[in-house]
Amino acid sequence: MSDCSDMSSFLSRCHSCRVESGCFVIYDRPNFIGNQYFLRRGEYSDYVSFGMNDSIRSCRLIPQHRGSFRMQIFERENFLGQSHELADDCDNIMDRYRMSDCQSCSVMDGHWLMYEQPHYRGRVVYLSPGEYRSIRELAHSGIRLSSVRRIMDYC
């Protein structure tokens, strides 16, 4: 029903889950770090089926958002390089904006998912309103973020 920074206080291991309402991001390490996976209503009977290495260690509830969506993406860390403002989904950042990479961003409104590959595939990074000087620090070193989607009708 809410965020849980360390599931080991409830379970020694968590290998499956059921989302009865809302949306969550689950992590394979405590304190909302490590690999991230977006879950909406449904049953997830095996953590391996969606790519987790060990088990579910922490989770974050994604709050409902009914307003506008706005974020500014930057080609380099620390808000440097080319920048573009987005208000809707983008299935391929590199093709649409001719950016070599997306390494930092500022989320002004809404909740977003950034994906490693174009067309919303691969590893994911959850972004709530705030400034992200280095998106790679949130995710995995060496990850290249290639598409972005608003979290709206999924929850």
N, C-alpha and C positions, 0 to 999 in steps of 0.2 A: 504493500500500500504506500510505501515511501522509499526513500533512498536507504541503502544499507551498505556501509563502507567496508564491512568485514563479515561475511556470512559464517565464518568459523565460530562466531559467538552463538550461532543457532545450530549449525551443522558442521560436522568434520569435513564433509565433501558434499558438493551439490552437482549432480550430473544431469538433472532434468528439471523442467519447470513448466508451469501452466500460467499463462497470462489471461486473467479473467476479464480485465478491462484496462483500458489505457495502453500506453506504450512505455517500454523500458529499454535502457541500454545496459547490457551486462558486460562484465569485465572478467578476464581470467586472472587478475591479481587484486589484492585488497586495495582499498583507498582510491578506487576509480581509475586505475592505471592498467596498462597492458592492452592486449587485443580487445577490441570493442565489437559488440554485436547488437543490432537493433532488433527488438522483438515487439510484435503487436499481438493482439488477442489470438490465442491458439495454444496448442500443446507442443512442447519441445521435449521429446522423450529421450533424446540422446545428445549430449553436448558435443560429441564428435561430429554429428551430422551437420552442424553449422560452423565447424572448423576450430573449436576450442582445443587447446593443447592438453589441459589438465582438468579443470573443473570451473564452475562459476564461483568467483570469490567475492564479487561486489556487484551492486546494481544501482541504477539511478532511474527514478521515475521522471518521465518527460512530461512537464505540465502542459495542459491544454492551452492553445494560443488562438485567439479569434481575430487578432488585428492584422496589420500589414506585415510584410516580410521585407527586410532590407539588410544587406551586408555588403561590405566593400572588401574585395580581395586584392592582394598585393603579390607581385612576382617574387619578391625577396623577403627575408626575415626583417623584423623591425619596421614594417610598413614602408619599405623601400621598393623602388622599381616601378614598373607599370602598375596601374591600379584601375579597377573597374567596379562599378556598383551594380549589384544584382537585386532584383525584386522577385524573380521567379527561378524555376529550375534551369539548370544548364547541363546538358548531357555530355558536353565535351568542352571544357574550359580552354584547352590549347587551340582547338579549331576555331571556336567562336571569337576569342579575344586575342589570338596570336601571342599568347604568353608562353614562355618556355617552362614555367613552373608556377605554383601557387604556394608560397611559404608562410604567409601571415594574412590575417584578416581581422576585420572589426564587424561584429554582428550587432546591428542597431536594433532590429526588431525580429522576433520569431525565433524558432529553433530549426536547425539545419543539420543535414548529414552530408559529409564530404566523403567521396569514394575514391579509392586508389585508381580505378580504371574508368574509362569513358562508359557511358550508358549505365551508370549506377551499379557497377560490379566491383568485386574485390573487397579489400579491407575497408573499414568505415571509421570515421571520426565524428563524434557528436559535438555540436557547437551550440551553446546557449548564448544569450546576449552577453557581450563582453568583448575585450580585446585579446587577441592571440598573436603575440609577437613572434612565436615560432610554433606553427602547427605540428611540425615534426616532433617536437618535444612531447606533445600530447599523444602522439601515435607511436610510430615505429621509425627508428632512424632509417633514412634512405627511402622512405615511402614518398611517392610522387602522387599528389592529389589531382584528379583529372575530371571529376564531375561533382555537382552539388545539387541537393534536392531539399526543398522545404518540407518540414514535418507538419502536415496539416490534416488531411483527410484520412491519414493512416491510423489514427488513434481513436 
